[in-house]
Amino acid sequence: MQVCNTKMKNMNAHGTQTNDNHAALWHGRFQDGPDAEAVAFETSIHVDERMALDDINGSIAHAKMLAHVKLISDDEADQIVKGLESIKADLESGALAIDYSAEDIHSFVEATLTDRIGEAGKKVHTGRSRNDQVCLDEHLYLKRIIPELQASLKTLIAALVKIAEENLNTLMPGFTHMQHAQPVTLAHHVCAWAWMLVRDIDRLSDCLKRIDYSPIGACALAGSGLPLDRQYEADLLGFANVTQNSLDTVSDKDFFLETANCLSIIQMHLSRFSEEVVLWNTVEFGFIELSEKWSTGSSIMPQKKNPDFAELIRGRTGKVYGNQFALLTMMKGLPLAYDRDMQEDKEPLFDSIDTVLSCVRVFTYMISTASWNKDRMASLCDGGYLNATDIADYLVRKGMPFRTAHGVSARCVRRAIDKDCRLDDLSLEEMRAESELIEEDIFEKITPEGCVKIRKTIGGPAPERVMEQINSLKQLINE
């Protein structure tokens, strides 16, 4: 059934067709209808239509609560519930199309319900305002969509864990200031990415705790004089509790702001990962080879194979940041309680949700299908003096103060620079000229493999420690 084919019964002063069911929810006080341009400017249905099922579920619970407190009869509640369930089924099957001439999704659902069941449909709005109804839909939507995002993040973590398991002993240089610092492993590096994503999941879970409060019953700003049972309705909808102040409930969007902040941090992490992929994909690094399915070419240079998907993820980060700032700016000067400015909350947050979800999924596909140039990574662990700290550590284990040992190691590095050789190419005599504590066993301690294996502190790159990380990550993503 196409709702847009519903016949209208009256004409307003501007020649726009109306009927009582499909008119704006607030139209009763007005003699004239709004101009078409005004309607187009204020409507939000193209943005909030994604909350249609949340709106229906909220109205079903509201009807049951109204019957529970005897504000409507059980028969009326049954008509409302069956009518809403039929709308839900038709929307899901595609039998019912959303009428985009409606002001918002809430108006569309209520009008369609009244078309189907008659006068009983007009009672569904008893004891609520569009203010708390919209807020309820937003809470329900986030309670539904955030776990979907968390599941996508877990899928990405699982992909990184697989790479780590396959590369426990794959050497690569670690960097600080984009300079060679110390040897690590590819497994250790991608586990670092994974732990960032774990915290992202945790932040979203913490955010859900504050979303898990039902706003319905706060009405416009001052609650209701009707005997509503807010807790009963909250329980029907699966909320942990109800909000405690009706004015606060419809006045703040901090749960949107907090979600936007979580999304910005996730996107920041993805951008950093993508930056490394872009660097590693260069000829100069040569660490990673992206699949042709997740690369693009050039319109003029036939040889090019570009990491465009990583670059797009990096580029879309600015949009997610901008959306967060748009929400903060929208809210910063609003007096209590509700102001229509708040209608503008959904578009930026929904855009950020869509952007982050797509970026998580694309990064998962891209990194899962990549191959790694293990020889190239390992070769860059030789030279560059990545083992200098290990000379100092060697001397510390023999009782030398670290600051003294640091100086000995630095002078060894100076000798190697002057000879244009690696540290481990210095002779034992040259090293002992800097400290007589140095013995022949120094050379096995300062190989790249030796430097990695000796770092056995919790969280370190030693293979057994990385394996502990992998097991912990597996446990977390399976919870």
C-alpha positions in Angstrom: 0.0 0.0 0.0 1.4 3.4 -1.0 0.6 5.8 1.7 1.3 8.7 -0.7 -1.9 7.6 -2.6 -4.1 8.3 0.4 -6.8 10.8 -0.7 -6.8 14.2 1.1 -10.2 15.6 2.1 -9.8 19.4 2.4 -7.9 22.3 0.9 -6.2 25.0 3.1 -5.9 28.7 2.2 -2.7 28.0 0.2 -4.3 25.4 -1.9 -2.5 22.6 -0.1 -4.5 19.4 0.4 -5.0 18.4 4.1 -7.0 16.1 6.3 -7.1 15.9 10.0 -5.1 12.7 10.1 -2.2 13.9 7.9 -2.0 17.6 9.0 0.9 18.6 11.2 0.4 17.5 14.8 0.4 21.2 15.9 -2.0 22.6 13.2 -5.1 23.0 15.4 -4.3 26.6 16.6 -3.7 27.8 13.0 -6.3 29.0 10.5 -3.9 29.1 7.6 -1.5 26.3 6.6 2.2 27.0 6.0 3.6 27.9 2.7 5.1 25.1 0.7 8.6 26.5 1.1 8.1 26.8 4.9 7.0 23.1 5.0 10.0 22.0 3.0 12.3 24.0 5.3 11.0 22.5 8.5 10.3 18.9 7.6 12.7 16.2 8.8 11.2 13.0 7.5 14.1 12.4 5.0 16.4 12.4 8.0 14.4 10.7 10.7 12.7 8.0 8.6 15.4 5.6 9.7 13.8 5.7 13.2 10.4 4.4 11.8 10.6 1.1 13.5 11.8 2.6 16.8 8.9 5.0 16.7 6.4 2.2 16.2 7.9 0.1 19.0 7.8 3.1 21.3 4.1 3.7 20.4 3.2 0.1 21.0 4.7 0.2 24.5 2.9 3.6 25.1 -0.5 2.2 24.1 0.0 -0.8 26.4 1.0 1.6 29.3 -2.1 3.8 28.6 -4.3 0.7 28.9 -2.4 -0.4 32.0 -3.3 2.9 33.8 -6.9 2.9 32.4 -6.5 6.0 30.2 -7.6 3.9 27.2 -9.6 0.7 27.1 -8.0 -2.7 26.5 -9.9 -2.9 23.2 -8.5 0.5 22.1 -5.0 -0.6 23.0 -5.4 -3.8 21.1 -6.5 -1.9 18.0 -3.6 0.5 18.3 -1.1 -2.3 18.8 -2.4 -4.4 15.9 -2.5 -1.3 13.7 1.1 -0.4 14.5 2.3 -3.9 14.0 0.6 -4.0 10.6 2.4 -0.7 9.7 5.7 -2.2 10.9 5.2 -5.4 8.8 4.3 -3.4 5.7 7.3 -1.1 6.0 9.6 -4.1 6.5 8.1 -5.9 3.5 8.0 -2.9 1.3 4.2 -3.0 1.0 4.0 0.5 2.6 6.0 3.4 1.3 6.9 6.4 3.5 4.9 9.5 2.6 7.6 12.2 2.3 5.0 15.0 2.5 4.6 14.2 6.2 6.4 16.5 8.5 8.4 13.8 10.3 8.3 10.1 10.8 6.2 10.4 14.0 3.5 12.3 12.1 3.6 9.7 9.3 3.2 6.8 11.7 0.4 8.3 13.6 -1.5 9.5 10.5 -1.2 6.1 8.9 -2.4 4.4 12.1 -5.5 6.6 12.2 -6.2 5.9 8.6 -6.2 2.2 9.4 -8.0 2.0 12.7 -10.0 5.2 12.9 -10.6 7.2 16.1 -8.6 4.9 18.4 -5.5 5.9 16.5 -5.9 9.5 17.8 -5.5 8.3 21.4 -1.9 7.0 20.9 -0.5 10.4 21.6 -2.2 10.7 25.0 0.3 11.6 27.7 3.2 12.4 25.5 4.6 15.3 23.5 6.6 15.1 20.3 9.5 16.3 22.5 9.8 13.2 24.6 8.6 11.0 21.7 11.5 12.1 19.5 13.9 11.7 22.4 12.6 8.2 23.0 13.1 7.3 19.3 16.6 8.6 19.5 17.4 6.5 22.6 15.9 3.4 21.0 17.8 3.9 17.8 21.1 4.3 19.5 20.4 1.3 21.7 19.9 -0.6 18.4 22.7 0.8 16.3 25.6 1.1 18.8 25.8 -2.7 19.3 25.9 -3.0 15.5 28.9 -0.7 15.4 30.6 -2.6 18.3 30.1 -5.9 16.3 31.8 -4.3 13.3 34.7 -3.2 15.5 35.0 -6.8 16.9 35.2 -8.1 13.3 38.0 -5.7 12.6 39.8 -6.8 15.8 39.4 -10.4 14.8 41.0 -9.6 11.4 44.0 -7.9 13.2 44.3 -10.9 15.6 44.6 -13.2 12.6 47.4 -11.1 11.1 49.1 -11.1 14.5 48.9 -14.8 14.9 50.5 -15.3 11.5 53.3 -12.8 12.2 54.5 -13.4 15.8 58.1 -13.5 14.6 57.8 -11.0 11.7 60.4 -8.3 12.5 59.8 -4.7 11.7 61.2 -1.4 12.9 59.3 0.5 15.5 59.3 4.3 15.1 59.2 7.4 17.2 59.2 10.8 15.5 59.0 8.7 12.3 62.7 7.7 13.0 63.8 4.1 13.5 63.6 3.5 17.2 63.6 -0.2 18.3 62.8 -3.6 16.7 59.3 -4.9 17.2 57.1 -7.4 15.3 54.2 -6.9 13.0 52.1 -8.9 15.5 53.0 -6.4 18.2 52.1 -3.5 16.0 48.7 -4.6 14.8 47.9 -5.6 18.4 48.5 -2.0 19.3 45.8 -1.1 16.7 43.5 -3.8 18.2 43.8 -2.4 21.8 42.7 1.0 20.6 39.6 -0.5 19.1 38.9 -2.4 22.3 38.8 0.9 24.2 36.5 2.3 21.5 34.1 -0.6 22.2 34.4 0.1 25.9 33.6 3.8 25.4 30.5 2.9 23.4 29.4 0.5 26.2 29.8 3.3 28.7 27.9 5.6 26.5 25.0 3.1 26.3 24.7 3.2 30.1 23.6 6.8 29.9 21.4 6.1 26.9 19.6 3.3 28.8 17.2 5.7 30.5 13.6 6.1 29.1 12.6 9.7 28.4 9.0 9.0 27.6 6.6 10.6 30.0 8.6 13.8 30.4 6.1 15.2 27.8 6.9 18.8 26.6 8.9 19.8 29.6 6.9 19.4 32.8 5.7 15.8 32.8 2.0 15.0 32.7 -1.0 15.5 34.9 -2.3 12.1 33.7 -1.5 9.0 35.8 1.2 7.7 33.5 3.4 4.8 34.7 6.8 5.7 33.2 8.6 2.7 34.8 6.1 0.3 33.4 6.6 1.7 29.9 10.4 1.7 30.3 10.3 -1.9 31.3 8.3 -2.8 28.2 10.9 -1.1 26.1 13.9 -2.7 27.8 15.3 0.4 29.5 17.2 0.0 32.8 15.5 3.1 34.3 13.7 6.3 33.6 15.1 9.8 33.5 14.7 11.7 36.8 13.9 15.3 35.7 11.3 16.0 32.9 12.9 19.4 32.1 16.4 18.0 31.8 15.0 15.1 29.7 13.8 17.2 26.8 16.4 19.9 27.1 19.7 18.1 26.6 21.3 16.1 23.9 24.4 15.1 25.7 23.8 11.4 24.9 24.0 12.5 21.2 27.1 14.5 21.9 28.8 11.6 23.8 28.0 9.2 21.0 29.5 11.7 18.5 32.6 12.0 20.6 33.0 8.2 20.6 32.6 8.2 16.9 35.2 10.9 16.5 37.7 8.8 18.5 37.0 5.7 16.5 37.5 7.6 13.2 40.7 9.1 14.5 42.0 5.7 15.2 41.0 4.5 11.8 42.7 7.5 10.2 45.9 6.8 12.0 45.9 3.2 10.9 45.1 4.3 7.4 48.0 6.8 7.4 50.4 4.0 8.3 48.9 1.8 5.5 49.5 4.7 3.1 53.1 5.1 4.2 53.8 1.3 4.3 52.4 1.0 0.8 55.0 3.4 -0.7 58.0 2.1 -2.6 60.2 3.7 0.1 58.7 1.6 2.8 57.4 -1.4 0.9 55.9 -3.2 4.0 52.4 -3.9 2.6 50.9 -4.9 -0.7 47.2 -4.0 -0.9 44.8 -6.2 -2.9 43.9 -5.0 -6.3 40.3 -5.2 -5.1 41.1 -2.5 -2.5 43.3 -0.3 -4.6 42.7 2.1 -7.5 44.6 3.2 -10.6 45.4 6.6 -12.2 43.6 8.2 -15.1 47.0 9.2 -16.6 49.8 7.1 -15.1 49.2 3.4 -16.1 51.6 2.1 -13.5 49.9 3.5 -10.5 48.2 1.4 -7.8 46.9 3.8 -5.2 45.8 3.2 -1.6 42.7 5.3 -2.2 40.5 3.5 0.4 42.9 4.2 3.2 43.1 7.8 2.0 39.3 8.1 1.9 39.0 6.8 5.4 41.6 9.4 6.5 39.8 12.1 4.5 36.4 11.4 6.0 37.7 11.9 9.5 37.2 15.6 9.0 33.5 15.2 8.4 33.1 13.1 11.6 34.9 15.8 13.6 32.8 18.5 11.9 29.6 16.7 12.8 30.6 16.6 16.5 31.4 20.3 16.5 28.1 21.0 14.7 26.3 19.3 17.6 28.3 21.2 20.2 27.6 24.5 18.5 23.9 23.8 18.1 23.5 23.2 21.8 25.9 25.8 23.3 23.4 28.7 23.6 20.0 27.0 24.1 17.9 27.9 27.1 15.8 25.2 28.7 13.7 23.5 27.7 13.2 22.4 24.1 14.1 24.6 21.2 13.6 23.7 17.5 17.3 24.0 17.0 17.4 20.5 18.4 15.8 19.1 15.4 19.2 19.5 13.7 20.8 16.9 16.0 20.0 13.9 13.9 21.5 14.6 10.5 25.1 15.1 11.8 25.0 12.2 14.2 23.4 9.9 11.6 26.0 10.9 9.1 28.8 10.1 11.5 27.3 6.7 12.3 27.0 5.9 8.6 30.5 7.2 7.9 32.2 5.3 10.8 30.4 2.1 10.1 31.4 2.1 6.5 35.0 3.0 7.3 35.3 0.2 9.9 34.0 -2.3 7.4 36.1 -1.0 4.5 39.3 -1.0 6.6 38.5 -4.6 7.7 38.2 -5.8 4.1 41.3 -3.8 3.0 43.6 -5.0 5.8 42.3 -8.6 5.6 43.2 -9.0 2.0 46.6 -7.3 2.2 49.9 -9.2 2.0 53.1 -8.3 3.9 56.7 -8.0 2.7 58.3 -9.7 5.6 61.8 -9.6 4.2 61.6 -5.9 3.6 60.4 -5.2 7.1 63.1 -7.4 8.6 65.8 -5.8 6.5 65.1 -2.4 7.9 65.8 -3.7 11.4 69.4 -4.1 10.4 71.2 -0.8 10.4 69.7 2.4 11.8 71.1 1.6 15.2 67.7 0.2 16.5 69.7 -1.9 18.9 71.5 1.0 20.7 69.2 0.8 23.7 70.0 -2.8 24.1 73.7 -2.1 24.5 72.8 0.2 27.4 70.4 -2.4 28.9 73.2 -5.0 28.6 75.5 -2.8 30.7 72.7 -2.0 33.2 72.3 -5.8 33.8 76.0 -5.8 34.7 75.5 -3.1 37.3 76.3 0.1 35.4 74.0 3.1 36.1 71.7 3.7 33.1 72.9 7.3 32.5 76.5 6.0 32.3 75.4 3.1 30.1 73.5 5.5 27.8 76.7 7.4 27.2 78.7 4.2 26.4 76.0 3.1 23.9 76.0 6.6 22.3 79.7 6.5 21.9 79.4 3.1 20.2 76.8 4.6 17.9 79.3 7.4 17.1 82.0 4.9 16.3 79.6 3.0 13.9 78.6 6.2 12.2 82.2 7.2 11.7 82.9 3.7 10.2 79.6 3.7 8.2 78.7 0.3 9.6 76.1 -1.3 11.8 76.6 -1.5 15.6 77.0 -5.2 15.5 79.8 -4.8 12.9 82.0 -3.1 15.4 84.7 -5.3 16.8 84.7 -6.5 20.4 87.8 -4.4 21.0 86.1 -1.3 19.7 83.2 -1.8 22.0 85.4 -2.6 25.0 87.2 0.6 24.4 84.1 2.3 25.6 83.4 -0.2 28.5 85.4 -3.2 29.7 82.1 -4.7 30.9 81.3 -5.6 27.4 81.9 -9.3 26.5 81.5 -11.5 23.5 77.9 -12.3 24.4 77.0 -8.7 23.5 76.6 -9.7 19.9 73.8 -12.2 20.5 72.0 -9.7 22.6 71.8 -7.0 20.0 70.5 -8.9 17.0 67.0 -7.7 16.0 65.6 -11.1 17.1 67.5 -10.8 20.4 66.2 -7.3 21.0 62.6 -8.4 20.5 62.8 -11.7 22.5 64.3 -10.0 25.6 61.5 -7.6 25.9 59.3 -9.8 28.0 57.6 -7.2 30.2 53.8 -7.4 30.1 52.7 -5.8 26.8 56.1 -6.1 25.3 56.9 -7.5 21.8 58.4 -10.8 22.9 56.4 -13.5 21.0 55.2 -15.1 24.2 53.9 -11.8 25.5 52.2 -10.9 22.2 50.6 -14.3 22.3 49.1 -13.4 25.7 47.7 -10.2 24.0 46.2 -12.3 21.2 44.5 -14.6 23.7 43.1 -11.7 25.7 41.8 -10.1 22.5 40.2 -13.3 21.4 38.5 -13.6 24.8 37.2 -10.0 24.6 35.8 -10.3 21.0 34.0 -13.5 21.9 32.3 -12.1 25.0 
